[in-house]
Amino acid sequence: MKQGTHLSKKFLLYLSIALNVALACMLLLKPSSIKMEESPTEVIVPNKKVNIVMLGNSITHAGNWNEVLNRNDVFNAGMPGWTSQQLSWVIKDFVVPNNPKLCFFKAGINDYILGISTQRIYKNICTNLDSIKAVGVQPVFQTTLYQLNNEKVNRQIDSLNDLMKKFCAEKSYDYVNLHPFLSENKDANAVYYLEDGTHLKQAAYIEWAKAIRPVIAKYKL
């Protein structure tokens, strides 16, 4: 009887350890700073003409684009938590059915949070821009923004943006540098950032709108 009790306690101990390890792995594999949204289950088309699609992650999602641009033809396709590769999945859902003139694209920070290399992010974004162009829409790359006080990541972001500038020049894609509007001294401008150092205050979107208006005017929209 004592041997059976001993074996039972030993089994419960091993089971407890296994469950704790499994729980720890789940927490490690789920970045606390990234809230993932599921892919849309159906094509989303608003009941109005769309000339501009804003495709990006949660930073794009948080913008009230029609308000800051004083328009009514902008579709917000921001997907919170999504990486540059994941955004390629929704071109068919958000860009193709809306058939806009322009698609402003911005991504990358979630990739860096997950430890994805600059070269991989670069290839993903290039693929996105080419895919947008392939469906008859003019892609516009917007620079990946800095994280507040994160020197290591910010220098990687500089490298990414430099690569994208060369790529856009080769492909005749529009390139919008957001840093003169939202950064200072090679870092994020704290005036425009929330406490997490990644997301933006609403005042930042007014500055962002100033950065992209020349491109909109270029295409007479």
C-alpha positions as CSV (number, residue, x, y, z in Angstrom):
1,M,0.0,0.0,0.0
2,K,2.9,2.4,0.9
3,Q,4.6,1.6,-2.4
4,G,1.3,2.4,-4.3
5,T,0.9,5.7,-2.4
6,H,4.6,6.6,-3.2
7,L,4.1,5.9,-6.9
8,S,0.9,8.0,-6.9
9,K,2.6,11.0,-5.3
10,K,5.5,10.6,-7.7
11,F,3.2,10.6,-10.7
12,L,1.3,13.7,-9.5
13,L,4.7,15.5,-9.0
14,Y,5.8,14.7,-12.6
15,L,2.4,15.7,-13.9
16,S,2.6,19.0,-12.1
17,I,6.1,19.7,-13.4
18,A,5.0,18.8,-17.0
19,L,2.0,21.2,-16.8
20,N,4.1,24.0,-15.4
21,V,6.7,23.6,-18.2
22,A,3.9,23.6,-20.8
23,L,2.4,26.7,-19.4
24,A,5.8,28.4,-19.3
25,C,6.4,27.5,-23.0
26,M,3.1,29.0,-24.0
27,L,3.9,32.3,-22.2
28,L,7.3,32.5,-23.8
29,L,5.9,31.8,-27.3
30,K,3.3,34.6,-27.0
31,P,4.9,38.1,-27.0
32,S,3.2,40.2,-24.3
33,S,3.6,43.4,-26.4
34,I,1.9,42.0,-29.5
35,K,-1.8,41.5,-29.7
36,M,-2.6,39.4,-32.7
37,E,-5.8,39.8,-34.8
38,E,-7.2,37.0,-36.8
39,S,-7.3,37.1,-40.6
40,P,-10.6,38.4,-41.9
41,T,-13.0,35.7,-42.8
42,E,-14.6,37.6,-45.6
43,V,-13.6,40.4,-48.0
44,I,-14.3,43.8,-46.6
45,V,-15.6,46.5,-49.0
46,P,-17.0,49.7,-47.6
47,N,-20.1,51.2,-49.2
48,K,-18.2,54.1,-50.8
49,K,-15.5,54.7,-53.3
50,V,-12.0,54.0,-51.9
51,N,-9.0,55.8,-53.4
52,I,-6.5,55.1,-50.6
53,V,-5.8,52.1,-48.5
54,M,-3.7,52.3,-45.4
55,L,-2.1,48.9,-44.9
56,G,-0.1,48.2,-41.8
57,N,-0.1,47.0,-38.2
58,S,-1.6,48.5,-35.0
59,I,0.2,51.8,-35.5
60,T,-1.7,52.2,-38.8
61,H,-4.9,50.8,-37.3
62,A,-5.0,53.5,-34.6
63,G,-5.1,56.4,-37.1
64,N,-8.4,58.1,-38.0
65,W,-7.2,58.6,-41.6
66,N,-10.3,60.2,-43.1
67,E,-10.3,62.8,-40.3
68,V,-6.6,63.7,-40.4
69,L,-6.5,63.8,-44.2
70,N,-9.9,65.6,-44.4
71,R,-11.2,63.0,-46.8
72,N,-13.9,60.3,-47.0
73,D,-12.2,57.8,-49.4
74,V,-9.6,56.3,-47.1
75,F,-9.8,52.6,-46.0
76,N,-8.0,51.7,-42.8
77,A,-6.5,48.2,-43.2
78,G,-4.4,48.2,-40.1
79,M,-3.9,44.8,-38.5
80,P,-2.8,45.0,-34.9
81,G,0.1,42.7,-34.1
82,W,0.8,41.6,-37.6
83,T,4.2,41.2,-39.2
84,S,5.4,42.2,-42.6
85,Q,4.8,38.6,-43.9
86,Q,1.3,38.3,-42.4
87,L,0.2,41.5,-44.1
88,S,0.7,39.8,-47.5
89,W,-2.3,37.6,-46.6
90,V,-4.8,40.4,-46.7
91,I,-3.9,42.2,-49.9
92,K,-6.6,40.0,-51.6
93,D,-9.1,41.1,-48.9
94,F,-8.4,44.8,-48.4
95,V,-6.6,46.0,-51.6
96,V,-8.0,44.0,-54.5
97,P,-11.8,44.5,-53.8
98,N,-11.5,48.2,-53.0
99,N,-9.4,48.9,-56.1
100,P,-7.8,52.0,-54.7
101,K,-5.4,54.3,-56.6
102,L,-2.8,54.2,-53.8
103,C,-1.9,51.8,-51.0
104,F,0.3,53.2,-48.3
105,F,2.2,50.4,-46.6
106,K,4.1,50.4,-43.3
107,A,5.3,47.5,-41.2
108,G,8.3,46.0,-39.5
109,I,8.2,46.9,-35.8
110,N,6.4,43.7,-34.8
111,D,9.0,41.7,-36.8
112,Y,11.8,43.2,-34.8
113,I,9.9,42.5,-31.5
114,L,9.8,38.9,-32.6
115,G,13.5,38.8,-33.5
116,I,13.1,38.6,-37.3
117,S,16.2,39.8,-39.2
118,T,16.4,43.0,-41.2
119,Q,17.1,41.1,-44.4
120,R,14.0,38.9,-43.9
121,I,11.8,42.0,-43.2
122,Y,13.2,43.7,-46.3
123,K,12.3,40.7,-48.5
124,N,8.8,40.5,-47.0
125,I,8.1,44.2,-47.6
126,C,9.5,44.1,-51.1
127,T,7.1,41.1,-51.8
128,N,4.2,43.1,-50.4
129,L,4.9,46.2,-52.6
130,D,5.3,44.1,-55.7
131,S,2.1,42.2,-54.9
132,I,0.2,45.5,-54.5
133,K,1.6,46.8,-57.8
134,A,0.7,43.5,-59.5
135,V,-3.0,44.1,-58.9
136,G,-2.9,47.5,-60.5
137,V,-2.5,49.7,-57.4
138,Q,0.4,52.1,-56.8
139,P,2.3,51.1,-53.6
140,V,3.7,53.7,-51.3
141,F,6.3,52.6,-48.8
142,Q,6.3,54.5,-45.4
143,T,9.4,54.2,-43.3
144,T,9.3,51.9,-40.3
145,L,9.2,54.1,-37.2
146,Y,11.6,54.1,-34.3
147,Q,11.0,52.7,-30.8
148,L,11.5,55.2,-28.0
149,N,15.0,54.8,-26.4
150,N,15.8,51.6,-28.2
151,E,19.2,52.3,-29.8
152,K,19.8,48.7,-31.0
153,V,16.5,48.3,-32.8
154,N,16.5,51.8,-34.2
155,R,19.8,51.3,-35.9
156,Q,18.4,48.1,-37.5
157,I,15.4,50.2,-38.6
158,D,17.8,52.7,-40.2
159,S,19.3,49.8,-42.2
160,L,15.9,48.6,-43.3
161,N,14.7,52.0,-44.4
162,D,17.9,52.5,-46.4
163,L,17.4,49.2,-48.2
164,M,13.8,50.1,-48.9
165,K,14.7,53.6,-50.3
166,K,17.0,51.9,-52.8
167,F,14.4,49.3,-53.7
168,C,11.7,51.9,-54.2
169,A,14.0,54.0,-56.4
170,E,14.7,51.0,-58.6
171,K,11.0,50.1,-58.9
172,S,9.6,53.7,-59.2
173,Y,7.6,53.1,-56.0
174,D,6.9,56.2,-53.8
175,Y,8.9,56.4,-50.6
176,V,7.7,58.5,-47.7
177,N,10.2,59.3,-44.9
178,L,8.2,59.7,-41.7
179,H,11.2,60.4,-39.5
180,P,11.5,64.2,-40.1
181,F,7.9,64.4,-38.7
182,L,8.0,62.0,-35.8
183,S,11.6,61.6,-34.8
184,E,14.5,63.6,-33.6
185,N,18.2,62.9,-33.0
186,K,18.0,59.4,-34.5
187,D,15.3,58.4,-32.0
188,A,11.6,58.6,-31.6
189,N,10.2,62.0,-30.6
190,A,8.7,61.4,-27.2
191,V,6.1,64.2,-27.8
192,Y,4.3,61.9,-30.2
193,Y,4.7,58.5,-28.5
194,L,2.6,56.7,-25.9
195,E,4.2,55.3,-22.7
196,D,5.0,51.9,-24.4
197,G,7.4,53.7,-26.7
198,T,6.0,52.0,-29.8
199,H,2.5,53.3,-30.4
200,L,1.5,56.9,-31.2
201,K,-0.5,59.6,-29.7
202,Q,-3.3,61.0,-31.9
203,A,-1.3,64.2,-32.4
204,A,1.3,62.1,-34.3
205,Y,-1.2,61.3,-37.0
206,I,-1.6,64.9,-37.9
207,E,2.1,65.0,-38.6
208,W,1.9,61.7,-40.5
209,A,-0.8,63.2,-42.7
210,K,1.5,66.1,-43.5
211,A,4.1,63.6,-44.7
212,I,1.8,61.7,-47.1
213,R,-0.2,64.6,-48.5
214,P,2.4,65.4,-51.2
215,V,2.1,61.8,-52.6
216,I,-1.7,62.1,-52.6
217,A,-1.4,65.4,-54.5
218,K,1.1,63.9,-57.0
219,Y,-1.6,61.4,-58.1
220,K,-4.3,64.2,-58.2
221,L,-6.5,62.6,-55.5
